[in-house]
Amino acid sequence: MKNFDKVVIPVIFIIFVTILGIYCISREYEKQQTQKQAEAASEAAAGADGEEIVKSEDLVYESVAVLVGKNEEEHKLKLISVDNDKLFELEYESKTPIVGKYGNSLTLAEIPLGEILDVSYSIHSGRLYEIRVSSEAWTFTDVTKFEIIPEEGRMDIAGSTYRLPKTAIVSYKDELAAFMDVTNVDTLTVKGYGRKVCSIIVDRGHGYLRLLNDSYFEGGWIEIGQEIIKTVTEDMLIPVPEGNYHVRLTNKGYAAEEDVVIERDRESEIDLSKVDIREVAIGHVSFTIVPDYAQLFVDGQMTDFEERVPLEYGIHRIHVELAGYNSVDTNIRISDNYANVDITLEAAESATTAKTTTATAPAANTQTAGGITAATTAANTANAITPLSGTVTPPATYGSTGTTASTTGTSSTASTTAADVVSSTRKMYIESPEGAEVYIDGIYTGIVPASFVKPERGTHVVTLSQNGRVTRSYTISVSDDDRDVTLSFSELAVE
């Protein structure tokens, strides 16, 4: 019996304690539930008075994103995440704080499309709590030396390569555009994160210069300020950065000059039948070429350089060649009575670097892009064109007596005109918009639907012009894959 009591009594005690514990816990639970209900009622009451409500489950999330759209009527922003390239939409209020990179207050109107933002928002409601210009993002301004290669997912900026995802945006007048809408004469602001380009903003766009009655100057040169130098061809329509320019044309010892204003997306004209044409002066150039038995060609003509060579003021194409040596192609601008030009050829087997041209000429163009400095030397291609830089570096200028330029040559570079082709049997076809004039790098090629010899490998600017419609330019890439190319473009907008 005693053994029985020793077993039963502890068991009964344990059961009693357990029941008591369960009762206490249930009472505490009911108390907590009652308190939560009271708090919820209090929050509802506060909400009725117009105060901000933040639910306990309304968790805050922070993200780095690119602004790609504004809907001010619905108070919504469209953004693309920098981390995963996904598009999402958030709601904002008039009192949502918008903060600049340095803590200053901004308005939504001051945030351009393409800006990289740190945003904090509700995961559940999609409501923005704060918008802040990201301090971790980088910005390159005044970018003119660039190349956009979307098919390879990269963009080169002043010699450095960055990743270019398909979700990167192009904005133009605070409207979205496409990669191909950017031409090499535009000036850009590029924004990115790490080694990734997130947005391209066109700051300085381009218009067009059309030459009328230019037959006398065909084969000569046109200089548009210090930015563009091209060989004159029939019926040119040249993309030019917007701005004011002094235009000079030279050919066969004569010159014509005119000032012109280029407006964004508009055509300006110079009617050469209404411009005074004057005879230009003659400069006398002494060529010192090593080896001295090399052949010199000036503007395509073999030239004896034992004595000073008389050349009209203006631009001249220089070619020097000798068997066993790398030839030299460059351009010079004559601007005074006497000048000296020194050219040294390199033996073909020892040439390892591209030729350079130095002269007491216009200083090399230097562009600063967010800490990146890109310098271009005097032009050394046959048409004085620096591809994809957005500007054209002027040729060396030879003026005062004793001015000397030294040129070291390797293999010659090809002229960047529409006449250069990958294959004479391959064609480029443009099927739309019908009736539009087509220009490749400013050179007229026909009326759509048009077909012509496939241009050389590389990047080219296609310009479409049609009466009563807005002229447009597109950048295209041409490969040397021995295939025809067929292109179609959207209808041009009505003016």
C-alpha positions as CSV (number, residue, x, y, z in Angstrom):
1,M,0.0,0.0,0.0
2,K,2.8,2.3,0.9
3,N,4.4,1.6,-2.4
4,F,1.2,2.4,-4.2
5,D,1.0,5.8,-2.5
6,K,4.5,6.6,-3.4
7,V,3.7,6.1,-7.1
8,V,0.2,7.6,-7.4
9,I,0.6,10.8,-5.3
10,P,3.5,12.2,-7.5
11,V,1.6,11.3,-10.7
12,I,-1.4,13.2,-9.4
13,F,0.7,16.2,-8.5
14,I,2.4,16.3,-12.0
15,I,-1.0,16.1,-13.7
16,F,-2.3,19.0,-11.5
17,V,0.7,21.2,-12.3
18,T,0.4,20.5,-16.0
19,I,-3.3,21.5,-16.0
20,L,-2.6,24.6,-14.1
21,G,0.2,25.6,-16.6
22,I,-2.0,25.0,-19.6
23,Y,-4.7,27.2,-18.0
24,C,-2.2,30.1,-17.3
25,I,-0.8,29.9,-20.8
26,S,-4.3,30.1,-22.4
27,R,-5.2,33.1,-20.3
28,E,-2.0,34.9,-21.3
29,Y,-2.7,34.1,-25.0
30,E,-6.2,35.5,-24.8
31,K,-4.8,38.6,-23.1
32,Q,-2.3,39.1,-26.0
33,Q,-5.0,38.6,-28.6
34,T,-7.2,41.2,-26.9
35,Q,-4.3,43.7,-26.9
36,K,-3.6,43.1,-30.6
37,Q,-7.2,43.7,-31.5
38,A,-7.1,46.9,-29.5
39,E,-4.0,48.1,-31.3
40,A,-5.5,47.3,-34.7
41,A,-8.6,49.3,-33.8
42,S,-6.4,52.2,-32.7
43,E,-4.5,52.1,-36.1
44,A,-7.8,52.0,-38.0
45,A,-9.0,55.0,-36.1
46,A,-5.7,56.8,-36.8
47,G,-6.1,56.0,-40.5
48,A,-9.6,57.5,-40.5
49,D,-8.0,60.7,-39.4
50,G,-5.7,60.7,-42.5
51,E,-2.5,59.7,-40.7
52,E,-0.1,57.2,-42.4
53,I,-0.7,53.5,-41.6
54,V,2.2,51.0,-41.7
55,K,0.9,47.5,-41.2
56,S,3.1,45.0,-39.3
57,E,3.4,42.7,-42.3
58,D,4.2,45.7,-44.7
59,L,8.0,45.0,-44.8
60,V,10.4,47.6,-46.2
61,Y,12.6,46.5,-49.1
62,E,15.6,48.5,-50.5
63,S,16.8,48.2,-54.1
64,V,19.1,49.9,-56.6
65,A,17.2,50.5,-59.8
66,V,17.1,52.6,-63.1
67,L,14.3,54.9,-63.7
68,V,12.7,54.0,-67.0
69,G,9.2,55.6,-66.9
70,K,7.1,58.2,-65.1
71,N,3.3,58.2,-64.9
72,E,2.5,61.4,-63.1
73,E,-1.3,61.0,-63.5
74,E,-1.3,57.6,-61.7
75,H,1.7,58.5,-59.5
76,K,3.7,55.5,-60.6
77,L,7.3,55.0,-61.5
78,K,8.7,52.2,-63.7
79,L,12.1,50.9,-62.7
80,I,14.6,48.2,-63.7
81,S,16.5,46.4,-61.0
82,V,20.3,46.8,-61.4
83,D,20.8,43.4,-59.7
84,N,18.5,41.2,-61.8
85,D,17.4,43.4,-64.7
86,K,13.7,42.9,-63.8
87,L,11.1,45.6,-64.5
88,F,8.8,46.6,-61.6
89,E,6.4,49.4,-60.8
90,L,6.0,51.4,-57.6
91,E,3.5,54.1,-56.4
92,Y,4.6,57.4,-54.9
93,E,2.9,60.2,-53.1
94,S,3.4,64.0,-53.3
95,K,5.1,63.8,-49.9
96,T,7.4,60.9,-50.8
97,P,11.0,62.2,-50.1
98,I,13.3,62.6,-53.2
99,V,16.9,63.1,-52.2
100,G,19.9,63.9,-54.3
101,K,23.3,62.2,-54.1
102,Y,24.5,64.8,-51.6
103,G,21.4,64.9,-49.5
104,N,19.7,67.8,-51.2
105,S,15.9,67.7,-51.9
106,L,14.8,67.2,-55.5
107,T,11.5,67.1,-57.4
108,L,10.5,64.3,-59.7
109,A,10.9,66.6,-62.7
110,E,14.6,66.9,-61.8
111,I,15.2,63.1,-62.0
112,P,15.8,62.2,-65.7
113,L,15.0,58.9,-67.2
114,G,18.0,56.7,-66.9
115,E,19.0,58.0,-63.4
116,I,20.1,55.2,-61.0
117,L,18.2,55.4,-57.7
118,D,18.3,53.8,-54.3
119,V,14.6,53.1,-53.6
120,S,13.0,51.9,-50.4
121,Y,9.4,50.6,-50.6
122,S,6.8,48.2,-49.3
123,I,7.1,44.7,-50.7
124,H,3.3,44.1,-50.3
125,S,1.8,47.4,-51.3
126,G,4.4,48.6,-53.7
127,R,4.4,52.0,-52.1
128,L,7.6,54.1,-52.2
129,Y,8.9,55.4,-48.9
130,E,12.0,57.2,-50.3
131,I,13.8,57.9,-53.6
132,R,17.5,58.7,-53.4
133,V,20.0,59.2,-56.3
134,S,22.4,56.4,-55.8
135,S,25.8,57.4,-54.4
136,E,27.3,54.1,-55.6
137,A,26.5,54.6,-59.3
138,W,29.0,56.3,-61.7
139,T,28.3,58.9,-64.3
140,F,30.4,59.9,-67.4
141,T,29.5,63.2,-69.0
142,D,30.4,64.7,-72.3
143,V,31.1,61.3,-73.8
144,T,32.0,61.6,-77.5
145,K,34.5,58.7,-77.9
146,F,32.3,55.6,-77.7
147,E,31.2,52.5,-79.5
148,I,27.9,50.6,-78.8
149,I,27.9,47.0,-79.7
150,P,24.6,45.6,-78.5
151,E,25.0,42.3,-80.3
152,E,28.1,41.6,-78.2
153,G,26.6,43.0,-75.0
154,R,29.3,45.7,-74.6
155,M,30.0,49.4,-74.8
156,D,33.4,50.9,-75.2
157,I,33.9,54.3,-73.6
158,A,37.2,56.2,-74.2
159,G,39.1,52.9,-74.6
160,S,37.5,51.0,-71.7
161,T,35.0,48.2,-72.1
162,Y,31.8,47.9,-70.1
163,R,29.0,45.3,-70.1
164,L,25.9,46.5,-71.9
165,P,22.8,44.4,-71.0
166,K,19.7,44.4,-73.3
167,T,17.8,46.1,-70.5
168,A,20.1,49.2,-70.6
169,I,18.0,52.1,-71.8
170,V,18.6,55.0,-74.1
171,S,16.8,58.3,-73.4
172,Y,16.5,61.2,-75.7
173,K,14.5,64.4,-74.7
174,D,13.4,62.3,-71.6
175,E,11.8,59.8,-74.0
176,L,13.0,56.2,-74.5
177,A,14.9,55.4,-77.7
178,A,16.9,52.4,-79.0
179,F,20.6,51.7,-79.2
180,M,20.6,52.3,-83.0
181,D,19.2,55.8,-82.5
182,V,22.5,56.9,-81.1
183,T,25.0,58.1,-83.7
184,N,28.7,58.8,-83.5
185,V,28.2,62.6,-83.6
186,D,26.1,62.6,-80.5
187,T,27.3,63.7,-77.0
188,L,26.2,61.4,-74.2
189,T,25.9,61.0,-70.5
190,V,26.4,57.4,-69.5
191,K,25.4,56.0,-66.2
192,G,26.3,52.7,-64.7
193,Y,27.0,50.5,-61.7
194,G,30.2,48.5,-61.3
195,R,31.3,47.5,-64.9
196,K,27.7,47.6,-66.1
197,V,26.2,50.3,-68.3
198,C,22.6,51.0,-67.1
199,S,21.6,54.0,-69.2
200,I,22.7,56.2,-72.1
201,I,21.3,59.7,-72.1
202,V,21.7,61.8,-75.3
203,D,22.6,65.3,-74.2
204,R,23.6,66.8,-77.5
205,G,21.9,65.4,-80.5
206,H,22.4,66.1,-84.1
207,G,20.8,67.7,-87.1
208,Y,21.8,67.6,-90.8
209,L,23.6,69.7,-93.3
210,R,22.6,69.4,-97.0
211,L,24.7,70.8,-99.8
212,L,22.9,72.2,-102.9
213,N,24.6,72.9,-106.3
214,D,27.8,71.4,-105.1
215,S,29.0,69.9,-108.3
216,Y,32.0,72.2,-108.5
217,F,33.3,71.0,-105.2
218,E,32.8,67.3,-105.7
219,G,36.0,65.5,-105.0
220,G,37.2,68.3,-102.7
221,W,36.8,68.8,-99.0
222,I,34.2,70.1,-96.6
223,E,35.2,71.2,-93.1
224,I,32.3,71.8,-90.6
225,G,33.9,73.6,-87.8
226,Q,36.7,71.5,-86.2
227,E,34.4,68.5,-85.8
228,I,33.8,67.1,-89.3
229,I,36.0,66.8,-92.3
230,K,34.8,64.8,-95.3
231,T,35.3,64.4,-99.0
232,V,32.6,66.1,-101.0
233,T,30.3,63.8,-102.9
234,E,27.1,64.4,-104.9
235,D,24.0,65.2,-102.9
236,M,25.4,64.9,-99.5
237,L,23.3,65.0,-96.3
238,I,25.7,65.0,-93.3
239,P,24.8,64.3,-89.7
240,V,26.3,67.1,-87.6
241,P,26.1,67.8,-83.8
242,E,23.7,70.6,-83.1
243,G,25.3,74.0,-82.8
244,N,26.8,76.9,-84.8
245,Y,29.5,76.2,-87.4
246,H,31.7,77.8,-89.9
247,V,31.7,75.7,-93.0
248,R,34.5,75.7,-95.5
249,L,34.7,73.9,-98.9
250,T,37.9,73.7,-101.0
251,N,38.6,72.1,-104.4
252,K,40.9,72.8,-107.3
253,G,42.4,75.9,-105.8
254,Y,39.1,77.5,-104.9
255,A,37.2,77.8,-101.6
256,A,33.7,78.8,-100.4
257,E,32.8,79.6,-96.8
258,E,29.5,80.0,-95.0
259,D,28.1,80.0,-91.4
260,V,25.3,77.6,-90.5
261,V,23.2,76.7,-87.5
262,I,22.4,73.0,-87.0
263,E,19.3,72.3,-85.0
264,R,18.4,68.9,-83.5
265,D,16.6,66.6,-85.9
266,R,16.3,69.3,-88.6
267,E,18.0,69.9,-92.0
268,S,20.0,73.0,-92.7
269,E,21.1,73.9,-96.3
270,I,24.0,75.6,-98.0
271,D,23.3,76.6,-101.6
272,L,26.7,76.9,-103.1
273,S,25.3,78.8,-106.1
274,K,24.7,81.7,-103.8
275,V,28.0,81.6,-102.0
276,D,31.1,83.6,-103.1
277,I,33.8,81.3,-104.5
278,R,37.3,82.7,-104.2
279,E,40.7,81.5,-105.4
280,V,42.9,80.2,-102.6
281,A,46.5,81.1,-102.0
282,I,49.4,78.7,-102.6
283,G,51.6,77.2,-99.9
284,H,55.1,75.7,-100.6
285,V,55.7,72.4,-98.8
286,S,59.1,70.8,-98.4
287,F,58.8,67.0,-97.9
288,T,61.6,65.1,-96.2
289,I,61.0,61.4,-96.7
290,V,63.1,58.5,-95.3
291,P,64.1,56.5,-97.4
292,D,64.3,59.3,-99.9
293,Y,63.6,57.1,-102.9
294,A,60.0,56.3,-101.7
295,Q,57.1,57.4,-103.9
296,L,55.0,60.4,-102.8
297,F,51.3,60.8,-103.9
298,V,49.5,64.0,-103.2
299,D,45.8,63.9,-103.8
300,G,46.3,60.7,-105.7
301,Q,48.9,62.1,-108.1
302,M,52.6,60.9,-108.0
303,T,54.6,64.0,-107.0
304,D,58.3,64.8,-107.2
305,F,59.4,66.1,-103.9
306,E,63.0,67.1,-104.6
307,E,61.9,70.7,-104.6
308,R,59.2,72.4,-102.6
309,V,55.7,71.3,-103.7
310,P,53.2,74.0,-104.4
311,L,49.9,73.2,-102.8
312,E,46.7,75.2,-102.5
313,Y,45.6,76.3,-99.0
314,G,43.3,73.6,-97.6
315,I,43.4,69.8,-97.1
316,H,45.4,67.4,-99.1
317,R,45.6,63.6,-99.0
318,I,49.2,62.2,-98.6
319,H,50.2,58.7,-99.5
320,V,53.8,57.4,-99.3
321,E,54.9,53.9,-100.3
322,L,57.9,51.8,-100.9
323,A,58.3,48.1,-101.5
324,G,59.4,46.4,-98.2
325,Y,58.1,49.2,-96.1
326,N,54.7,50.0,-94.5
327,S,53.0,52.7,-96.5
328,V,51.7,55.9,-94.8
329,D,48.4,57.6,-95.4
330,T,47.5,60.9,-93.8
331,N,46.0,64.3,-94.4
332,I,47.6,67.7,-94.1
333,R,46.0,71.2,-94.1
334,I,48.1,74.0,-95.6
335,S,47.5,77.4,-94.2
336,D,50.6,79.5,-94.9
337,N,53.2,80.2,-97.5
338,Y,55.9,77.6,-96.3
339,A,55.8,74.4,-94.4
340,N,58.0,71.3,-93.8
341,V,56.8,67.7,-93.6
342,D,59.0,64.9,-92.4
343,I,57.9,61.3,-93.0
344,T,59.8,58.2,-92.0
345,L,58.7,54.7,-93.3
346,E,59.1,51.6,-91.1
347,A,60.3,48.4,-92.6
348,A,57.3,46.0,-92.9
349,E,58.8,43.2,-90.8
350,S,59.5,45.5,-87.8
351,A,56.2,47.4,-87.7
352,T,54.2,46.5,-84.7
353,T,52.1,49.7,-83.9
354,A,49.8,51.9,-85.9
355,K,51.2,55.0,-87.4
356,T,51.0,58.3,-85.5
357,T,51.1,61.8,-86.8
358,T,52.5,64.7,-84.7
359,A,52.6,68.3,-85.8
360,T,52.4,71.9,-84.5
361,A,48.7,71.7,-85.5
362,P,45.4,72.0,-83.8
363,A,45.8,70.5,-80.3
364,A,44.6,66.9,-80.0
365,N,40.9,66.7,-79.0
366,T,40.6,65.6,-75.4
367,Q,37.3,64.4,-74.0
368,T,36.7,63.9,-70.3
369,A,34.1,61.3,-69.3
370,G,33.7,60.9,-65.6
371,G,37.3,60.7,-64.9
372,I,38.2,58.9,-68.1
373,T,40.4,61.1,-70.4
374,A,40.5,60.1,-74.1
375,A,42.9,61.9,-76.4
376,T,42.9,61.7,-80.2
377,T,45.9,62.8,-82.2
378,A,45.9,64.5,-85.6
379,A,43.9,62.6,-88.2
380,N,45.7,59.9,-90.0
381,T,43.1,58.2,-92.1
382,A,42.4,58.9,-95.7
383,N,39.3,60.9,-95.0
384,A,40.4,62.3,-91.6
385,I,37.6,60.5,-89.9
386,T,38.0,59.1,-86.4
387,P,35.4,56.2,-86.4
388,L,32.9,56.1,-83.5
389,S,34.4,58.9,-81.5
390,G,31.5,61.3,-82.1
391,T,33.9,63.9,-83.5
392,V,36.3,64.1,-86.4
393,T,39.9,65.1,-85.6
394,P,41.2,67.7,-88.0
395,P,44.2,66.9,-90.1
396,A,47.6,68.4,-89.2
397,T,48.0,72.0,-90.1
398,Y,51.2,73.3,-91.6
399,G,51.5,77.1,-91.5
400,S,54.4,79.2,-90.5
401,T,57.9,78.8,-91.9
402,G,59.9,76.0,-90.3
403,T,56.8,74.1,-89.0
404,T,57.8,70.5,-89.1
405,A,55.6,67.3,-88.8
406,S,57.1,63.9,-88.4
407,T,55.1,60.8,-89.5
408,T,56.0,57.3,-88.8
409,G,54.1,54.7,-90.9
410,T,52.8,51.2,-90.8
411,S,50.2,49.6,-92.9
412,S,47.9,52.1,-94.5
413,T,44.3,52.6,-93.3
414,A,41.3,52.4,-95.5
415,S,39.3,55.4,-96.5
416,T,36.0,55.4,-94.6
417,T,33.7,56.2,-97.5
418,A,30.7,54.4,-98.8
419,A,32.8,53.2,-101.7
420,D,34.8,50.8,-99.5
421,V,33.2,47.4,-99.6
422,V,33.5,44.0,-98.1
423,S,32.6,42.3,-101.3
424,S,31.6,43.7,-104.7
425,T,29.2,40.9,-105.1
426,R,27.4,41.5,-101.7
427,K,24.5,44.0,-101.4
428,M,22.7,45.9,-98.8
429,Y,19.0,46.3,-99.2
430,I,16.8,48.8,-97.5
431,E,13.1,48.0,-97.9
432,S,11.3,50.7,-95.9
433,P,10.1,53.4,-95.4
434,E,9.3,53.6,-99.1
435,G,10.1,56.9,-100.9
436,A,12.7,58.0,-98.4
437,E,16.2,59.1,-99.5
438,V,19.0,56.9,-98.1
439,Y,22.4,58.2,-97.1
440,I,25.2,56.1,-95.7
441,D,27.7,58.1,-93.7
442,G,26.3,61.3,-95.3
443,I,26.7,59.9,-98.9
444,Y,23.6,59.6,-101.1
445,T,22.8,56.0,-102.2
446,G,19.3,56.0,-103.5
447,I,15.5,56.0,-102.8
448,V,13.8,53.3,-100.7
449,P,13.4,50.5,-101.7
450,A,17.2,50.7,-102.4
451,S,20.0,48.4,-103.0
452,F,23.7,49.1,-103.2
453,V,27.1,47.6,-102.6
454,K,27.5,46.4,-99.0
455,P,29.6,48.9,-97.1
456,E,32.9,48.0,-95.4
457,R,33.0,46.1,-92.1
458,G,32.3,48.3,-89.1
459,T,29.8,50.8,-87.9
460,H,27.9,53.1,-90.3
461,V,25.2,55.8,-90.0
462,V,22.1,55.3,-92.1
463,T,20.2,58.6,-92.6
464,L,16.6,58.6,-94.0
465,S,15.1,61.8,-95.4
466,Q,11.7,62.5,-96.9
467,N,9.8,65.7,-97.7
468,G,7.3,66.6,-95.0
469,R,8.8,64.2,-92.5
470,V,11.4,64.3,-89.7
471,T,14.9,63.1,-90.9
472,R,16.2,60.2,-88.8
473,S,19.6,58.5,-88.4
474,Y,20.4,55.0,-87.2
475,T,23.7,53.4,-86.4
476,I,24.2,49.9,-87.9
477,S,27.0,47.3,-87.7
478,V,28.2,45.6,-90.9
479,S,30.1,42.3,-90.7
480,D,32.4,40.7,-93.3
481,D,30.4,37.5,-93.3
482,D,30.0,37.4,-97.1
483,R,26.3,37.8,-96.8
484,D,23.8,40.3,-98.1
485,V,22.2,42.7,-95.6
486,T,18.5,43.6,-95.6
487,L,17.2,46.4,-93.4
488,S,13.8,47.9,-92.7
489,F,13.1,51.0,-90.7
490,S,9.9,52.5,-89.2
491,E,8.0,55.2,-91.1
492,L,9.4,58.7,-90.6
493,A,7.3,60.9,-88.3
494,V,5.3,63.8,-89.9
495,E,6.9,67.2,-89.3
